[in-house]
Amino acid sequence: MFTALLVIGILVFLIVVHELGHFVAAKFFGLRVEEFGVGYPPRALFIGKWGGTEYTLNWILFGGFVRIFGDDGTQGSTHADPSRFSNASKKAQATVLVAGVLMNTLAAWFLITGALTLGIPRPATDGDTSAHLMIANTIARSPAEVAGLRAGDIIIALESGDLRIDSDLTPSAMAEFVQTRGGENITVFYERGVEAGEVIVQPAHAVISEESGRVAIGVELALITDSALGFFAATKEGAYRTLGMFKAVGQGFWSVVFGALQGEPAWRELVGPVGIVGVVSQASTQGAGYVLLLTAFISVNLAIINLIPIPALDGGRLAILGYEAVRGRRISHLAMRIFSMIGVVIIALLIITVTYQDIVRLIG
């Protein structure tokens, strides 16, 4: 129950932040914002009205919205009311649309900065006494994966026969230990979040194709530290990590698109609301820093998704603005409504498909 509420809280926060971007940009250009709502109608509470804007709390607490005067695709009035969205310049309209994505980007940066000040894994420097040996990845069907080791596990000790190492663990030290023992069983002691465990792994040959003559357990290792950074160092590192997230999510999105075009079921790797519950549940067991980092990751996803040129999303509306700028005339109100309906149908189908995959993974 707590995890579900946490997921709802994260999504509401990020969507409201996104809508806040539209709100601030619209106000900056002198456009009339009729309503800023937390949640979706029906209305639960009228909070107040300031600056010509109604602030409301709505019953469906799964996001938020901004209602801007004239933001419905209709033509402006004959006297060209300057507070009407459709009468604003193309530059102003585009800025209002992009502002939501910008706010999600800033939110991701602030969240990552906060996570780094609390302490989350990052590459360790030479001589760092707080360094830990972490499993960055496991090879599919490798001895490590079969034994139950996962990416993110912290290796705290290795034991085989009368040999044991539990200090100065590095990727090279672990590789040497595995080679020294040949194919003998190795007990791996690890930490996973707040839990500790141990598994027995039997190294094997040909686990790594380019090193078929050597025994291995099939893990990619990284030396990391989770010591807290100071605010200024965290701010700088947070900026780099935000850019890295955008690159990774963008590449992942394009791989899904190209995979789908080639008939590959790449979309099955996507995670929807049901899947997010499981991911957030795991992050919450590892501390507040991990929750902030995951929230930042979701924020980056929302930013990129909103840039997709699908009608009803910011990216689709930006594409229409570009088309209007090139053609020199507006798209009709009827065409806008049709495009928006198509966009809603596409988004609904994607949500249904991804949610179905979440449920299949959950019960499978």
N, C-alpha and C positions, 0 to 999 in steps of 0.2 A: 504493500500500500504506500509506504514511504517513497519507494523508488518511482512509482507511477506519478505521485504528486510532484516529485522532484523533476521528472521529465516534463510534466505539464508546465511547471514553473519556469524551466529553462526555455521551452518553446515560446511561452507567453512573453518572457523577458526579451528574447531575441527578435520576435516579430514586432513587439511594441517599439524596440529600439529602431528597427527598420522603418516603421511608420513615423517615428519621431524625426527621422531624416527628411522624409517627404514634408512633414509639418513645418520644420524649421526653414527649409528651402522655400516653401510656398509663402510663408510669412515674410521672408527676406525680399521676395519679389512683389510683395504687396497683394498677393492673391488672398481671396477670402476662404478661410478654412471654416466650414460650417460645423464640423464635429470631429473630435478626437476621442475614439472609444477604445477602452480596454475590454477585450472579449468581443464576441459577435452577438448581434441582436437575437432575441428580443432584449430590450433594455431592462436592466435591473435597478439602476440607480442613476439619477441625474445629479452629478456632483456640483455643477455650477457653470456659469457662462462668463468668460473673460475675453476681452478683445474681439468680440464677435464670434467666438468659438465655444460651442457646447462641449463640456467634458463629461463623459458617461462611463458607467460600468455596466457590462452586459452579461447575460446569463451564460452564454457559451464561452467559457474561459479557455479559449484555445488559440489566442492570438490578439489581434487588435486591428484597427483601421483608422484611416483619415479620410474624411469626406470633404473634398475641395470643390468649391462652387464652379460649375461648368466642366467638371472632370467626368463627363459622361458621353463624350463624343458628339454632343449636339453643337450646332453652329452658334456663334455668339450673336447677341442682339444687334440691332441696326446701329445703336449708339456706341457699340464696342466698349462695354463695361470693362475697364482695365483690371478689375479684381476677379474676372472670370478666367479660369484656366485656359479654355479654348481660345481666348483672345490674347493670351500672353505670347511673347516671341517664341520661336522654335528653340532658341538657346535657353530661355527661362524654363520652358516645358521639359526639355531634356535634362536640365540641371535638377529639377524637382524629381524626375524619375530616377536619376542616378544617385541622388542623395541617400536613398534607402540602402543601396549597396555600399556606399561610402560609410554609413553609420555602422553596418555590420562588420566592415573591415576595421574600423576604429575600435569597435567592441571586442573583436578578436585580439587586437593588439593589446588593449588594456587587460583583458582576461589572461592572456599569456604572461604579461608582465606581472600580474598578481600571482599567478601560479609559480613563476620563477622566484618571487620574493618569499613564497611559502616553502619552496623546495620541491622540484620535480627532476627526473632524470635528464642529464645532459652530458655530452662527452667530457671526460675527465682530462685534466692536463697532467703532464709528467710530474711525479712527486706529490700528487694530491693524496693526502692521507685518508680522505673520505671516499676514495674510489671503490666501486663495487664491480664485480664481473657479472654482466647481464646477458641473457640469451636474447639476441636481437631477432633471430628467426630460426625456425627448424625446417629441415628438408622433409618433404612429404614422404611418409612411410619409412623414415630413417629410424635407427635404434632409439634415438632420443625422443622422437614423436611417439613411437610405439610405447615407450616406457611412461609417457605422460608429461614430459617436459613441454613447456610452452614459451612462446616469445614473451618477454617481460619478467621471467623468473630470474631471481638473483642467486647465483651459485655461491654458496658459503663454504663448501668443503668437498673434497673428493677423497674416496677411500677405496683401496683395492689390496686385499691380502694384508700385509703388514705395513703398507705404505699409506700415508695420509697427508694431504696438504690442506691447510685452512687459513693460510696467510700469504700475502703477496700473490694473490690469484690474478693472473693476467691471461689474455687469450693464448699467448705463446706458452705460458706455464701449463695451462690445461692441455694444449695440444701435445706438449712433450710428455705429460703424465699419461695420456691415452696411448701414445706410441710406446712408452716404456713398458706398459702392461700388456702390449700385444692385443690379443683378443680376449683377455680375461675380463670378467665382470667388474664393473666399477659402480660403487654406490655414490650417487650424487645427492648431496644435501643442498636444499634450496629454500628460498623464501618467496612466497607469492602473496603480495600484499601484506596482511597482518598474520598470515598463516605460514607455518614452516612444514617442510616435508622431506622425504627422501625416496629415491627410486633406484632400482638396480638396472643399469644399462650395459648391454653387451656390444662392444664395438664390432664393426664388421668392415670387410673390404668392399670396394666399389660403391661406397656411400656417396663419395664425391667423384664424379665421372673422370675429371682431369687428374685425380690422384688415386686411381684404382688400385695401385700397389700398396697403399697405406691404409691402416685401419682408422676409422673415424666413427663418431656417434651421430654426426649430421646436425651440427648447430653452427650458427653464425654468432660470434661473440662480440661484445663491445664493453669497453671499460668506461663506466659512467659514474657520475656523482650526483647526489640529490641535495647537496648543501644549498642553503638559501643564498640568493644573490642580493646585493644592495639595490636600491631603487633605480639608480641611473644605469647600472650594469644590466639590470633586468629589462629596463626600457629599451636599451640598444639590442639586447639579445631577443627581446620580444618582437621587435621590428623584423629581424632576420627570420625568425620562426614563422611570423605571419606570412611573409613572402614565400617561404618554403611550403607552407600549407596551401597557399593559392596555387603554386606550381604543381604540387602533388595531387590536389583535388581536381585541378583542371586537366591534368594528364589522365587521371582516372576516368573523368567524365568522357573525354574523347575516346578512350579505349572502349568504353561501353557503347558509345555511338557507333564507332567504326565496326566493333564486333557485331552489333545488331544488324548493321547494313550488310555484313558478310554472312549473316545467318547464324552467328555464334550466340549462345545464350548468356552473353556477358552481363545482361541486366539482372541476372540472378544473384550477382554479387552486391546489388544495392540493398540498403537497409532502410526500412520504413519506421513508422511510429512504434510498432510492436517490437521490432528489433532494437530500437534505441533504448527501450526499457532495460533489456538485458545488458547492453553496453554500459549504460549509466549505472546499473546495479553493480557491475564489476568495478567501475571507476570509483564509486562511492566507498568501497571497501579499502581503497588504497589512499584515501585522504582527500582533503579539500582541493589540494593542488591539482590532482588528477581530474576532479570534477570541473574545475575552471578550464583546464586544458581541453577537455572534451567539449565543453560549452563553446570554446573558441573555435574548435574544429567544426561544430555544427553551424556556427555563425558564418564561417567561410563557405560552407556548403550552401547556406541560404543565399549568400551574396552571389555565388556563381549560378545557382539555379535561377535566380531572378534575372540574370542577364541572358538566359536562353531566349532566342527569338520566337517565342510562342505567344500568340495573342492571350491577353489576360495577365501576362507577366510583364515586368518592367522592360525586359529585353524585347518583347514583341511590340510594345508600344513605342520603344525607341526606334525599332525598325520601321514602323508606320510613319513616325515623324520624319525619318530620313527619306522615305518614299515621297512624302508630301513636299519636303524641301526640294527634292529633285524635280518633281512634276510641277511644282509651283501652285498647287491647289490642294484643298483638303479632301480626304476620303469622306464619302457620304455617311450620315448617321446610321443608315441601314447596314452599310458595309461594315462599319465599326461594330455594330451589334452582332452581326454574323461572325466576324473574326473572333470576337470575345467569346461567343458561345462555343465555337470550335476549340478555342484555347481551354475553356472550362472542361469540355469533354475529354480532351487529351490529358489534362492534369488529373481528372477523376479516374481515367483508365490507368494512368501510371500509379496513382495511389493505391487503387484496388489491386493491381498486379504485384506491386512491391509488398503490400500488406499480406497478400496471399502467400508470397514467398517467405515472409517472416514467420507466418503460422506454420507452414510446411517445415521450416527449419526447426521450429520450436517443438513440434510433435514428432518430428522425424528422428 
